[in-house]
């Protein structure tokens, strides 16, 4: 087990014309499970490969367990990586695949290696597959073998590169829980890269969001969801995505006026709210963000606006209502609320759920709307 510290990490390609990772600073505590998420090309896999020693940083440092490993070869780092495509040797049996790393990187005897592999296979519930070869296995079995091969080495750090993306939805759910169970039991530091924000939110002690090679935000998943630092994080984290509306704020800072709509909509802010954010609203135009589940329906005309329903998506536990309001706008409501397409609904939201993003910088000018967790890792 080990702490991971990344300082000023940068990775360039094509003589600096492409910057995959730019000035990344991140500290991962001993035994912590951190998920890294972002759009394609954001630098998450490149970061993971630099941690593994498979890519050489252009600049910056990587330390594992207090030791600078920036220039240490991959085989000499005490890390184990689980790949998206399993990366199993097709000509070797499951036993040989799992024992290979032990044979190459330890001085264990053959008997010790066998005992270690068998014990790990039993933990992974694949002891009956040890004589099979990869082409005889299902996708889930291959993934268990890949996980077992990593676990058998008892590394300081687990690295996961989108390990569940090739599995069907039901098996992904099962394996997601299995990975969390194993990490909790073993207490090994883990860095898990995924493009699936649901995985990132549900699996990680903390979540790291990257975009364009730059760190956008890091924190506990719930806190990041409730307090996105900028418009990108607000729009990327959450499904359905956060709704965005262009607004003007009056010079007193107590009224938000939605622009570009057929119907006038002035949202009056309370005196307490205005006092709390005094000085924050220095511009007159912002992007208002509101989560779909924070949209409420009302019969009151104050702080409300009427919109037409274009599409109703029942998803079991909720209904997603697509509304004709400033482009793509979705309300997430209970299944009992089921208007028909073409109906008009009157909606509102609570001022505590509002985010106001600076259109130039993208930053949320109001700051956190929810209190952060008390743990130091927040």
N, C-alpha and C positions, 0 to 999 in steps of 0.2 A: 504494500500500500504506500501511496506517496502523494504529496502535493505537487501540482503542476503550475508552473509560473511562465507565462508568455509575456515578453516585454518588447515593445516597439517592433513587432514582427512584420516583415515586408517580403513580398514575393513578386518579382518582375519576370516577364517573358519578353522575347523579341527585343532584346537590348533596351528594356525599359519602356517600350511602347505600350505594353499591356501590364497593368498592375492588378494582380489577382487578389492580393492581400495587402492592406495599407495601414501601417502603424497600429497593429492589433496588440492590445494589452488585456490580459485576462489571467485571473488567479483561480485555480480550482482546488478546493480543499481535499485533504486526505479522506478517501471513502465517499466522496461526493459523486452524484450522478448528474452530469451536465449535458443537456441537449443543445445542439447547434442547428439552427434552421434559417432558411432564407431562400430567395428565388434562385433559379438556375444561373450559374455564373457569379454567385455572390462571394465565393471564396471559401465555402465551408469544407469541401473535400480537400482543397489545396492545404488548408490549415491542418486538417487531420493527417494528411500525408507528411507534412513537415514535422508534426509531433511524432510520427512513426519513424522518421528518418528516411522516407522514400523520396522526399523532395528537399533540396537544400535552400534554406532561406537566403534571400538577397541581403538582408540585414536583420538585426534584432537577435534576441536570445530565447532559448527554451531551456527550462530547468525542470527536472523531475526528481523529487525527493531531495531537493536542495542542491543537486548536482547539475552543472551546466552540461547539457547534452547536445548543444547546437551543432557541434562538429563530430558527434559520435555516430558511428555507422549504425544502421538500423538493427543489425543482428546483435549489437552490443547494448542496445537499449532494452530495459526490462519492461517491454510493452508487448501486447498481443492484439492483433487487428483482425476483425471479422469483416469480410468484404461483401459487397452487394451480390456478386456472382458466385459466392461460396469459396471459389478458388481452391477446390479440392483436386488432388492429383487423380486423374481418371484411371490410371493403371494400378493404383495402390488400393488396398482394402481400407475399410474404415479404421481398423486398428493401426495400419501403417500410416494413414493420414494423420491420426491423432498422435502417434509416437514420433513422427518425423522431427518435429520441433525439439522434442526432448533429446533425441539422438544427436541433433546438430548443435544444440546450445547448452547442454549440460554434460556432466561426467557421470550420470546415472548408469548403473549396470542394466543389462537387459531385463533382469528380474524386477528391478526397481521401476523401470519404464513400464513394464507390463502391468505391475500393480497399480501404478498411477493412472494408466489409461483405463483399466477395468473399473477402478473406483469412480473415475469421472464419467465413464459411459453409463454406469449405474445411476449416477446423479442425473444424467440427461435422459435416462430411460431409453438408451440405444444399445444396451449390452447385447441384445440379440442380433445386432447388425454388424458386429465387429469384423466378420469375415466377408461381408458384402462389399461390392465396389460401387462408386458413386452412381453409375448408370442404372443400378438396381434400386435406387432410393427415390422416394418422392421428394418434392420441394421442401416440405417441412422436415423430413428426415435429414436431408442435406444440410439444412440450416442448423439442426441440432448437432450434427457432426462438426460443422464449422465453429459453433459455439464451444463444443467440447474440446476441440483442438486448441482454442484460445485458453480455456479454463485449465487444461491439464498442465500448462506451463506455470501456473500460479504467478502471473505477472504483477508488477506494481500498478500498471494502468491498462484498462481495456479500451480499445478504440473500435468504434462501430461505424462503418460507412454504409448507410442506408441498407441495413441487413435484411429488412423485411419487405422491400419494395417489389420483389418477384413473387410474393405469396398472395393467395386470395384473401379476401377481406376477413373471413372467419379465422383462418389460420394466422393472419397477422395479429388479430386480437389475442389469440392463444399464446403466440410466441412473445408478444409484447409483455404479457403478464409473466411469462416464464423468465424473460431477461431481467425484469424487475425483481422477481423472487430470488434469482441467482445472485444478483448484485447485492441485494440486502443480506443474503446469507453469507456471501464471501467478503463483503465490505470493501471491495476493490474500487479504487477511483475509476470512473468511466466517463468517456466522452463519446456522445452518440450523435452522429450527423444524420439528418433526415430532411426531406423536402415536405414531409407530412406534418403540418402544424398540430394536428390532433395528437400524433405521437409525441411531438416535442412538448406539448402542454401537459400530457398525462403522465409521461415517464420521468421527466427531469426534476431534480431538486431545485435546479435553476435552469432558465432558458436563456440562450444567447442568440440574438437576432443580428444577422449580417446582411448588408446590401452593398453592392459595388465594391466588395473587398473591405468595407469599413464596418466597425462595430457600431450598431445602432442603439442597442439596449441590452442589459443583462439584469436578471433578477428572478425572483420566484414567479412561476407562471401566472398565478392569479393576480399578483401585483402588476406585472407587465400588462396583462389583459386590461385591468382596470385603469392603469396609469401609463398609457403609451407616451413616450417622450416626444414623438413626432408623428406626422401624418402617415409616413410609411409604415411604422409599427402598428398604428391604429388600423390601417387598411389591410395589413398583411396577417395580423394575428386576429383570429375570430372567423367563424363561419356560421351564417353569412357574414360578409365583411361589414365593417363599420360604414354607416351612411355619411355622406359628406354633402353639405349645403354651403353655398357662398352667401355670406352675410355682411351687413354693415352694422357697426356699433355706434350709437349716438355719442356726442361729445361728452355727455355726463357719465357714460359707461353703464347706464342702467336699462338700456333697451337694445335688443338684438333684432335687426330687421332683415328678413330674408329677401334676397334680390333675385331678379330674373324669373319671378313667378307671376302667373296670371292673377292670383288672389293675394292681397296684402296679408302679411303675417308679421306682427310685432310681438316679440317675446320679452315681457317685462321681467327684469331681474329684481330680486328682493334687496332691501337695503343691507341686510347681513351679508349677502353674496357680494354686493358691490364693495362693501368695506373690506371684506376678506381679500379681494383681488385688486384693491386700490393700487394704481400705478402700473398694473400688468397690461392693461389695454391702452397702449400708446398709439396704435394705428387706428384707422377707421374701417378697415376691411379685413375679414378673416375667413377661414374655412371652418365651419362648425361641423363637429363629428358627434354622432350619436349612434350607439349600438342598437341593432334591430330589436333586442329584447327590452330596451329601455323606452321604446315607443309605446305609449298608452292611448287608448281610445276614450273619448269623453263626450259629454253632451254640453259641456260648458263652452262658451264662446271665447272666454279669456285665454290668452296664450295657446290658442288652438288654430288649426288650419284644416280645411276639407280637401281631400284628395280622392281620386277615383281608383278603384281596384282593377288592375289589369290581369293579374294571374294569381291564383291561389294554389300553393304547393303544400299538400298534406304530407308530413313526414313522420306521422305516428304520434310522437310526444308533443309536437308543435305543428302549427300552420305557418308557412311563410307567405306573407301577403306582399306582392309586388305592386307598388303604388305609383300613380302618375304624378310624380313630384320631383322636379329638378333632375330628370334622368333616372338612373337606377336607385331606387329607394325601397328597402325591404323592412317590413315589420314582422317580428317573430312573436307570435301570440299563441295562446292555448288552443287546443283542437276544438274547444267549444265555440270559439269565434270563427265563423266560417261564412263570410260574405260571398256573394257571387261576383264574378267579373262584371264590371260595369257599375257596380254599386259605389256610392260615395260613403266615405268614413271620415270622421273628425278625429284628429289625432293631436297629441301633445306629448310632452316629456318633462321630467323633473330637471330643474336647473343644476342639481348636483351631478347629473349624468352627462352634462355638456362638456365637450372639449373644443377649444378654440385654437386653431393652428395658424401660425403666421404664414401667409401665402408665399413669402420670400424664402424663409429659412425652413419652413415645415415644422418648427418647434411648437409644442403645446405651451402657449403663453400663460395658461392658468396653473400649470404645475400639477402635482398629484391631487386627485379628487378623493382618493381613498388612503387611509393610513397604511404605511408599509408594515410588513411583518416585523416582529421584534428580534428575529434571529439575525446574527451578524452577517450572514451570507446574503441578505436581501440587498 
